[in-house]
Amino acid sequence: MACLLPGLADELQLLIIDAIHDLDALDNPDSQSCPKTLLNLSTTCLQYRALLRLKLFDTATLRNTIISAASIHALAASEYAENVRHIQFKGSIDIRKFSAAMDDVICSRGGSIDVDEYQRAAAAVLLPRQVHDILSNLGLFANLDTLTVCFDVGLTWWPQHPQLHLLLEEEKTHHWMILFKKTAEALATNQQHQITTLRLLEVVPTPHCSSSNTLYSTAGRFFESIESLYVTFKKDVSQGCDLDTSYPRHFRISMFEFFSGYLQAGKHVRFGQKEWRVDSDGQNKVDIFNSIVDLSLLMW
């Protein structure tokens, strides 16, 4: 029996495709990759490949691996690059691979290594050069306007020390802190980009203001063109964490320092379910700051 779908009007076919897309999402709600059924459908003929290219290539996921970076580079060099409007970077760390690599580095230096050497060696392992090259050159995709950054960090990732100076020393060589910083430095390297929407998801703040803003403050001028900023915090961030009593104050100060430079007239900000747009005269910035630094708003 001949398939009747290709004979339908494009509009009707797209409605059917939308329904398939929704079913894919129900089958695998946590998937951030191309819907499997749509991907299979796109391989059946040139007509469906043309119809589906906007849906299949609208979002590209960059994982923190050399293989993923190669896929993104291939996409950037293809005819579908113009369809990519959203890149989501998923920062993760293979702890076993990282530990083994750093053991080799330390052994090669006679079992001793200073902080600067350790940071340089760790950075090369934690953020592969190929991934760094993409994050630092988002202009690879001419129509890219949205960037999502999410790190697969546990609730209690930070080092635990009773004395602040010991904590700060350990943070210099902590793998997550190094990855945060190198990611931010890569973004800051962008000379030109068209990103207007930035989404920072599942943020887990550190308990001390000196380093809790590393990703955001280091990125610097990258934020100047951002018109809409969306921030979500990992659920139950305050549970199961041995935080000192100064944590809320440090965190509020850190957030204030960053957003005081970001919130200009017309900017749109969303924290969880709370959102604001800065008045043209900036008069509502104080109200926004008061809401942002209210820690109760960050617990969703």
N, C-alpha and C positions, 0 to 999 in steps of 0.2 A: 504494500500500500504506500502510495506516494505521500510524502510529508507536505501538509498544507501550509505550514508556518511561513515559508518564504514567499507565498503568494499573498499574504496579508499586508496591509498598509504598514509602513515603518512605525507609525505611532502606536498601532495595536501590538505590533511585535515588541516594542519597547515596554508596553504595559505588562506583557507576559514575562519579559525579561526582569522587570522590577519585582514581580511576584516570585520568580525563581531566586532572585537576590535575597528577598526577605526570608525564603525558606532556608537558604544557605546560612543566613545569620542565626536563625532559630536552631539549626542543627549544631552550629559551632559558634556560640555567641562571643567567645573569647578570642576568636581568630582575627588577626590583623592582616592576614595575607589575602590574595585574590580569592574570591569565592570559587570553590572547586567546580561546581556545576557550570557556572558562567565561563570559567576558563576552558572547560571541556567543550562547551558550546561554541566558543570562539574559534576552535580548531576545525569545525566542521566545514566551513566554507568562507570565502572572502567576504561575502555579504555580512555574515555575523561577526567576523573579525572587525569589519569597519563599524558596525553598529555598537559593538561592545568596547571599543578601544577607550572611550571616555570613562566608562565605569571601571574597566580593568586596570587602567594605568593612571587614574586620578591620584592615587596614593601609593607611595613606594616606601617600604620599610627597610631601613638600614640597621642591621645588627652589628654588634661590635666584633666582627670577624672578617678575615681576608676574603673568604668566599662571598659573603654578603656584599662587600665593597665591590668585588669584581662584577657581581650582578647589576649593581647600581651603575657602574661605569658602562656596562654593556647597554643598559637602558638609555643612558644619556647619549650614547652614540647611535641610537636607533631612531626610526621614524616616529616612535611613540613618545619621545622625550617631550614634545610640545604639549602632551596631554597631562603630564605630571604637574600637579598644583600643590601637593602636600607630601612632605617627607617626614617620617617619624623615625627618630633615632632611639634605639633601645640599648642603653648602656648596661652591659653585664660583665661579669668577671668569672673566668674559669679558675677557681682558686687553686686546684691541683696543678694545672699547667703553669700558673703564675708562680706558685711556690717552688716548683721544680726548676723553672727558669732562673729565679732569683738565687736559689741554692747554687746553681752552676756559676752564676756571676760572682757570688761571694767567694766560692772555692777558687775561681780563676784569679782572684785578687789576694790569695793567701789567707782567706778567712776573715779579712777585715776590709771594711768599706765605709767611707764617710757619707754623710747625709746627702750631699749634692750628687755624688756618684750613684748612690742608691736611687735617688729620684729620677735621674736620667735613664738608668737601666730599666727601672720599673715602668716608666712612661712608655718606653719602646715596646714593652710586653703588653701593658694594659690597654693602650690605644694604638692598634696597628697603623703603620704609616698610610696604608691604603684607605683606612677609615678616616684618618685625619685629613687626607687630601680631599675627600668629599665634603666633610664638614667645613673645611676652610675655603671651599669653592662651590657654594650653593648656586652660583650663576651657571652651573652646568645645565640647569633646567630653566629655560627662559621665562616660563609662565609660573614658576614656583612662587607661591605667596604665603604658604603656611608651613610652620615647622613645629613638630612635637618632640619634646625631649623627656625621656623617662628612664630612670635608673632602677634596676632590679635590686634595691637595697632592702635589707631586713630592718625591722624596727629597732634593733639594738646593735647596729653596726659599729657605732663609735667606740673607741677605747675607753676603758673605765680606770680612772686614776683619782685618788682622793685629793691630789694637789694639782692645781691648774697648770703650773709650769711643766709638770710631767706629761699631762694630757696634750698640751700644745706641742711638746717635743715629739711625742709619738704620732700626732696627726701629720707631721711633716713627711713621715714615711708610710702612712696608712694607705693601703691600696685604693680605697674608695676616694679618699681626698685627692690623691694623685690623678685618678680618672676624672673627677669633677673638674679639677683645674685644667687638665690637658684638653678636655672637651671645650671648656670656656675659651681657652687660648685659640683653639682651632676656629671657633665661631668668630672670635675677634679678628682673625686674619682676613676674613672676607672683605675685599676692597669694595665690591659692589654686590648688592643682593636686593631682591624684590620682596623679601619677607615682610608682611604687614601684620600677620597673626602668629603669635608665639604661645604655645601651650606647654606648660611645665606641669607634668602629671606625677602623682604619687610622691610628692616631695616629703622627705624625712629630714627635718632640720637637725643640726648638731646642737649640743647643749651650751655652746659658748659663742658669743657674737664674733670673736676674732676669726672664726673660720666658717661659720654657718652660711655665709653669703658668698663663698668662693666662686661658685658657678656663675652667679649673676653679676657680681662686681667685676670679675675678671673680663667678662665679655664686653664690658664698656660700651663703645660706640655702636656695637651691633644692635643695641636696643633703640637707637635714635629713630629708626624708621618704623618701629613697631607701633601700630595703631591699636591693636587689641591684644591684651595679655590675659591668659586664663591660667589659674593656678589651682591645683587640687593637692591635698595633703593625704598621705597614707592614713587610712582609718586606724583608730585606736593608737595613734602615735604616742599617747601619754601612758599607755598601759604596758606593763612589763618592763619598763625602762627605769633603771636606777639613776634618776636624775637628781641633781642637787637642787636646793630651793631657789637658786638664782637663775635657773633655766628659763622660766617664763620671761623674766626681765631682759635677759641677754637676747633672747629670741625676738622680743618686741623691738628692741633697739636695732637689731640687725635688719629686720624688715623695714623699719622706718628709714634707716640710712639708705637702703637701696631705692625704695619707692619715692622718697623725697626728690630724687633726681629724675625719676622716670615719669611721674605724673604731671604731664603738661596739658594745656588746654586741648580738649577734644579727645583725649586718650580714653580708651575703654578698658576697664579692669573687672575681672571676675574672679572671686575667691570662692570655690565651691559653688554654693547656690546664691551667694551674694554678689551683686555686680553694681558698678557705678560708671558714670561718664563724667569726666572733669568738666566743670563749667568753663565757658569761654574766658571768663575773668579769673578762673582758678579759685574762686572764693569757697568752693566746697571741698578743697583739699584737706582742710583740717578735719572735717567730718569723716572723710574717707580714711585718713590716717587713724583716727580714733577707732574706727571700725576694724581696720586691718590689724592693729596691734592688740585688739581685744582677743585674747587667746581662745575664748569660747567659740569664736567664729570659725576657728581652724579645726574643730573636732567634728568631722562628719563620718 
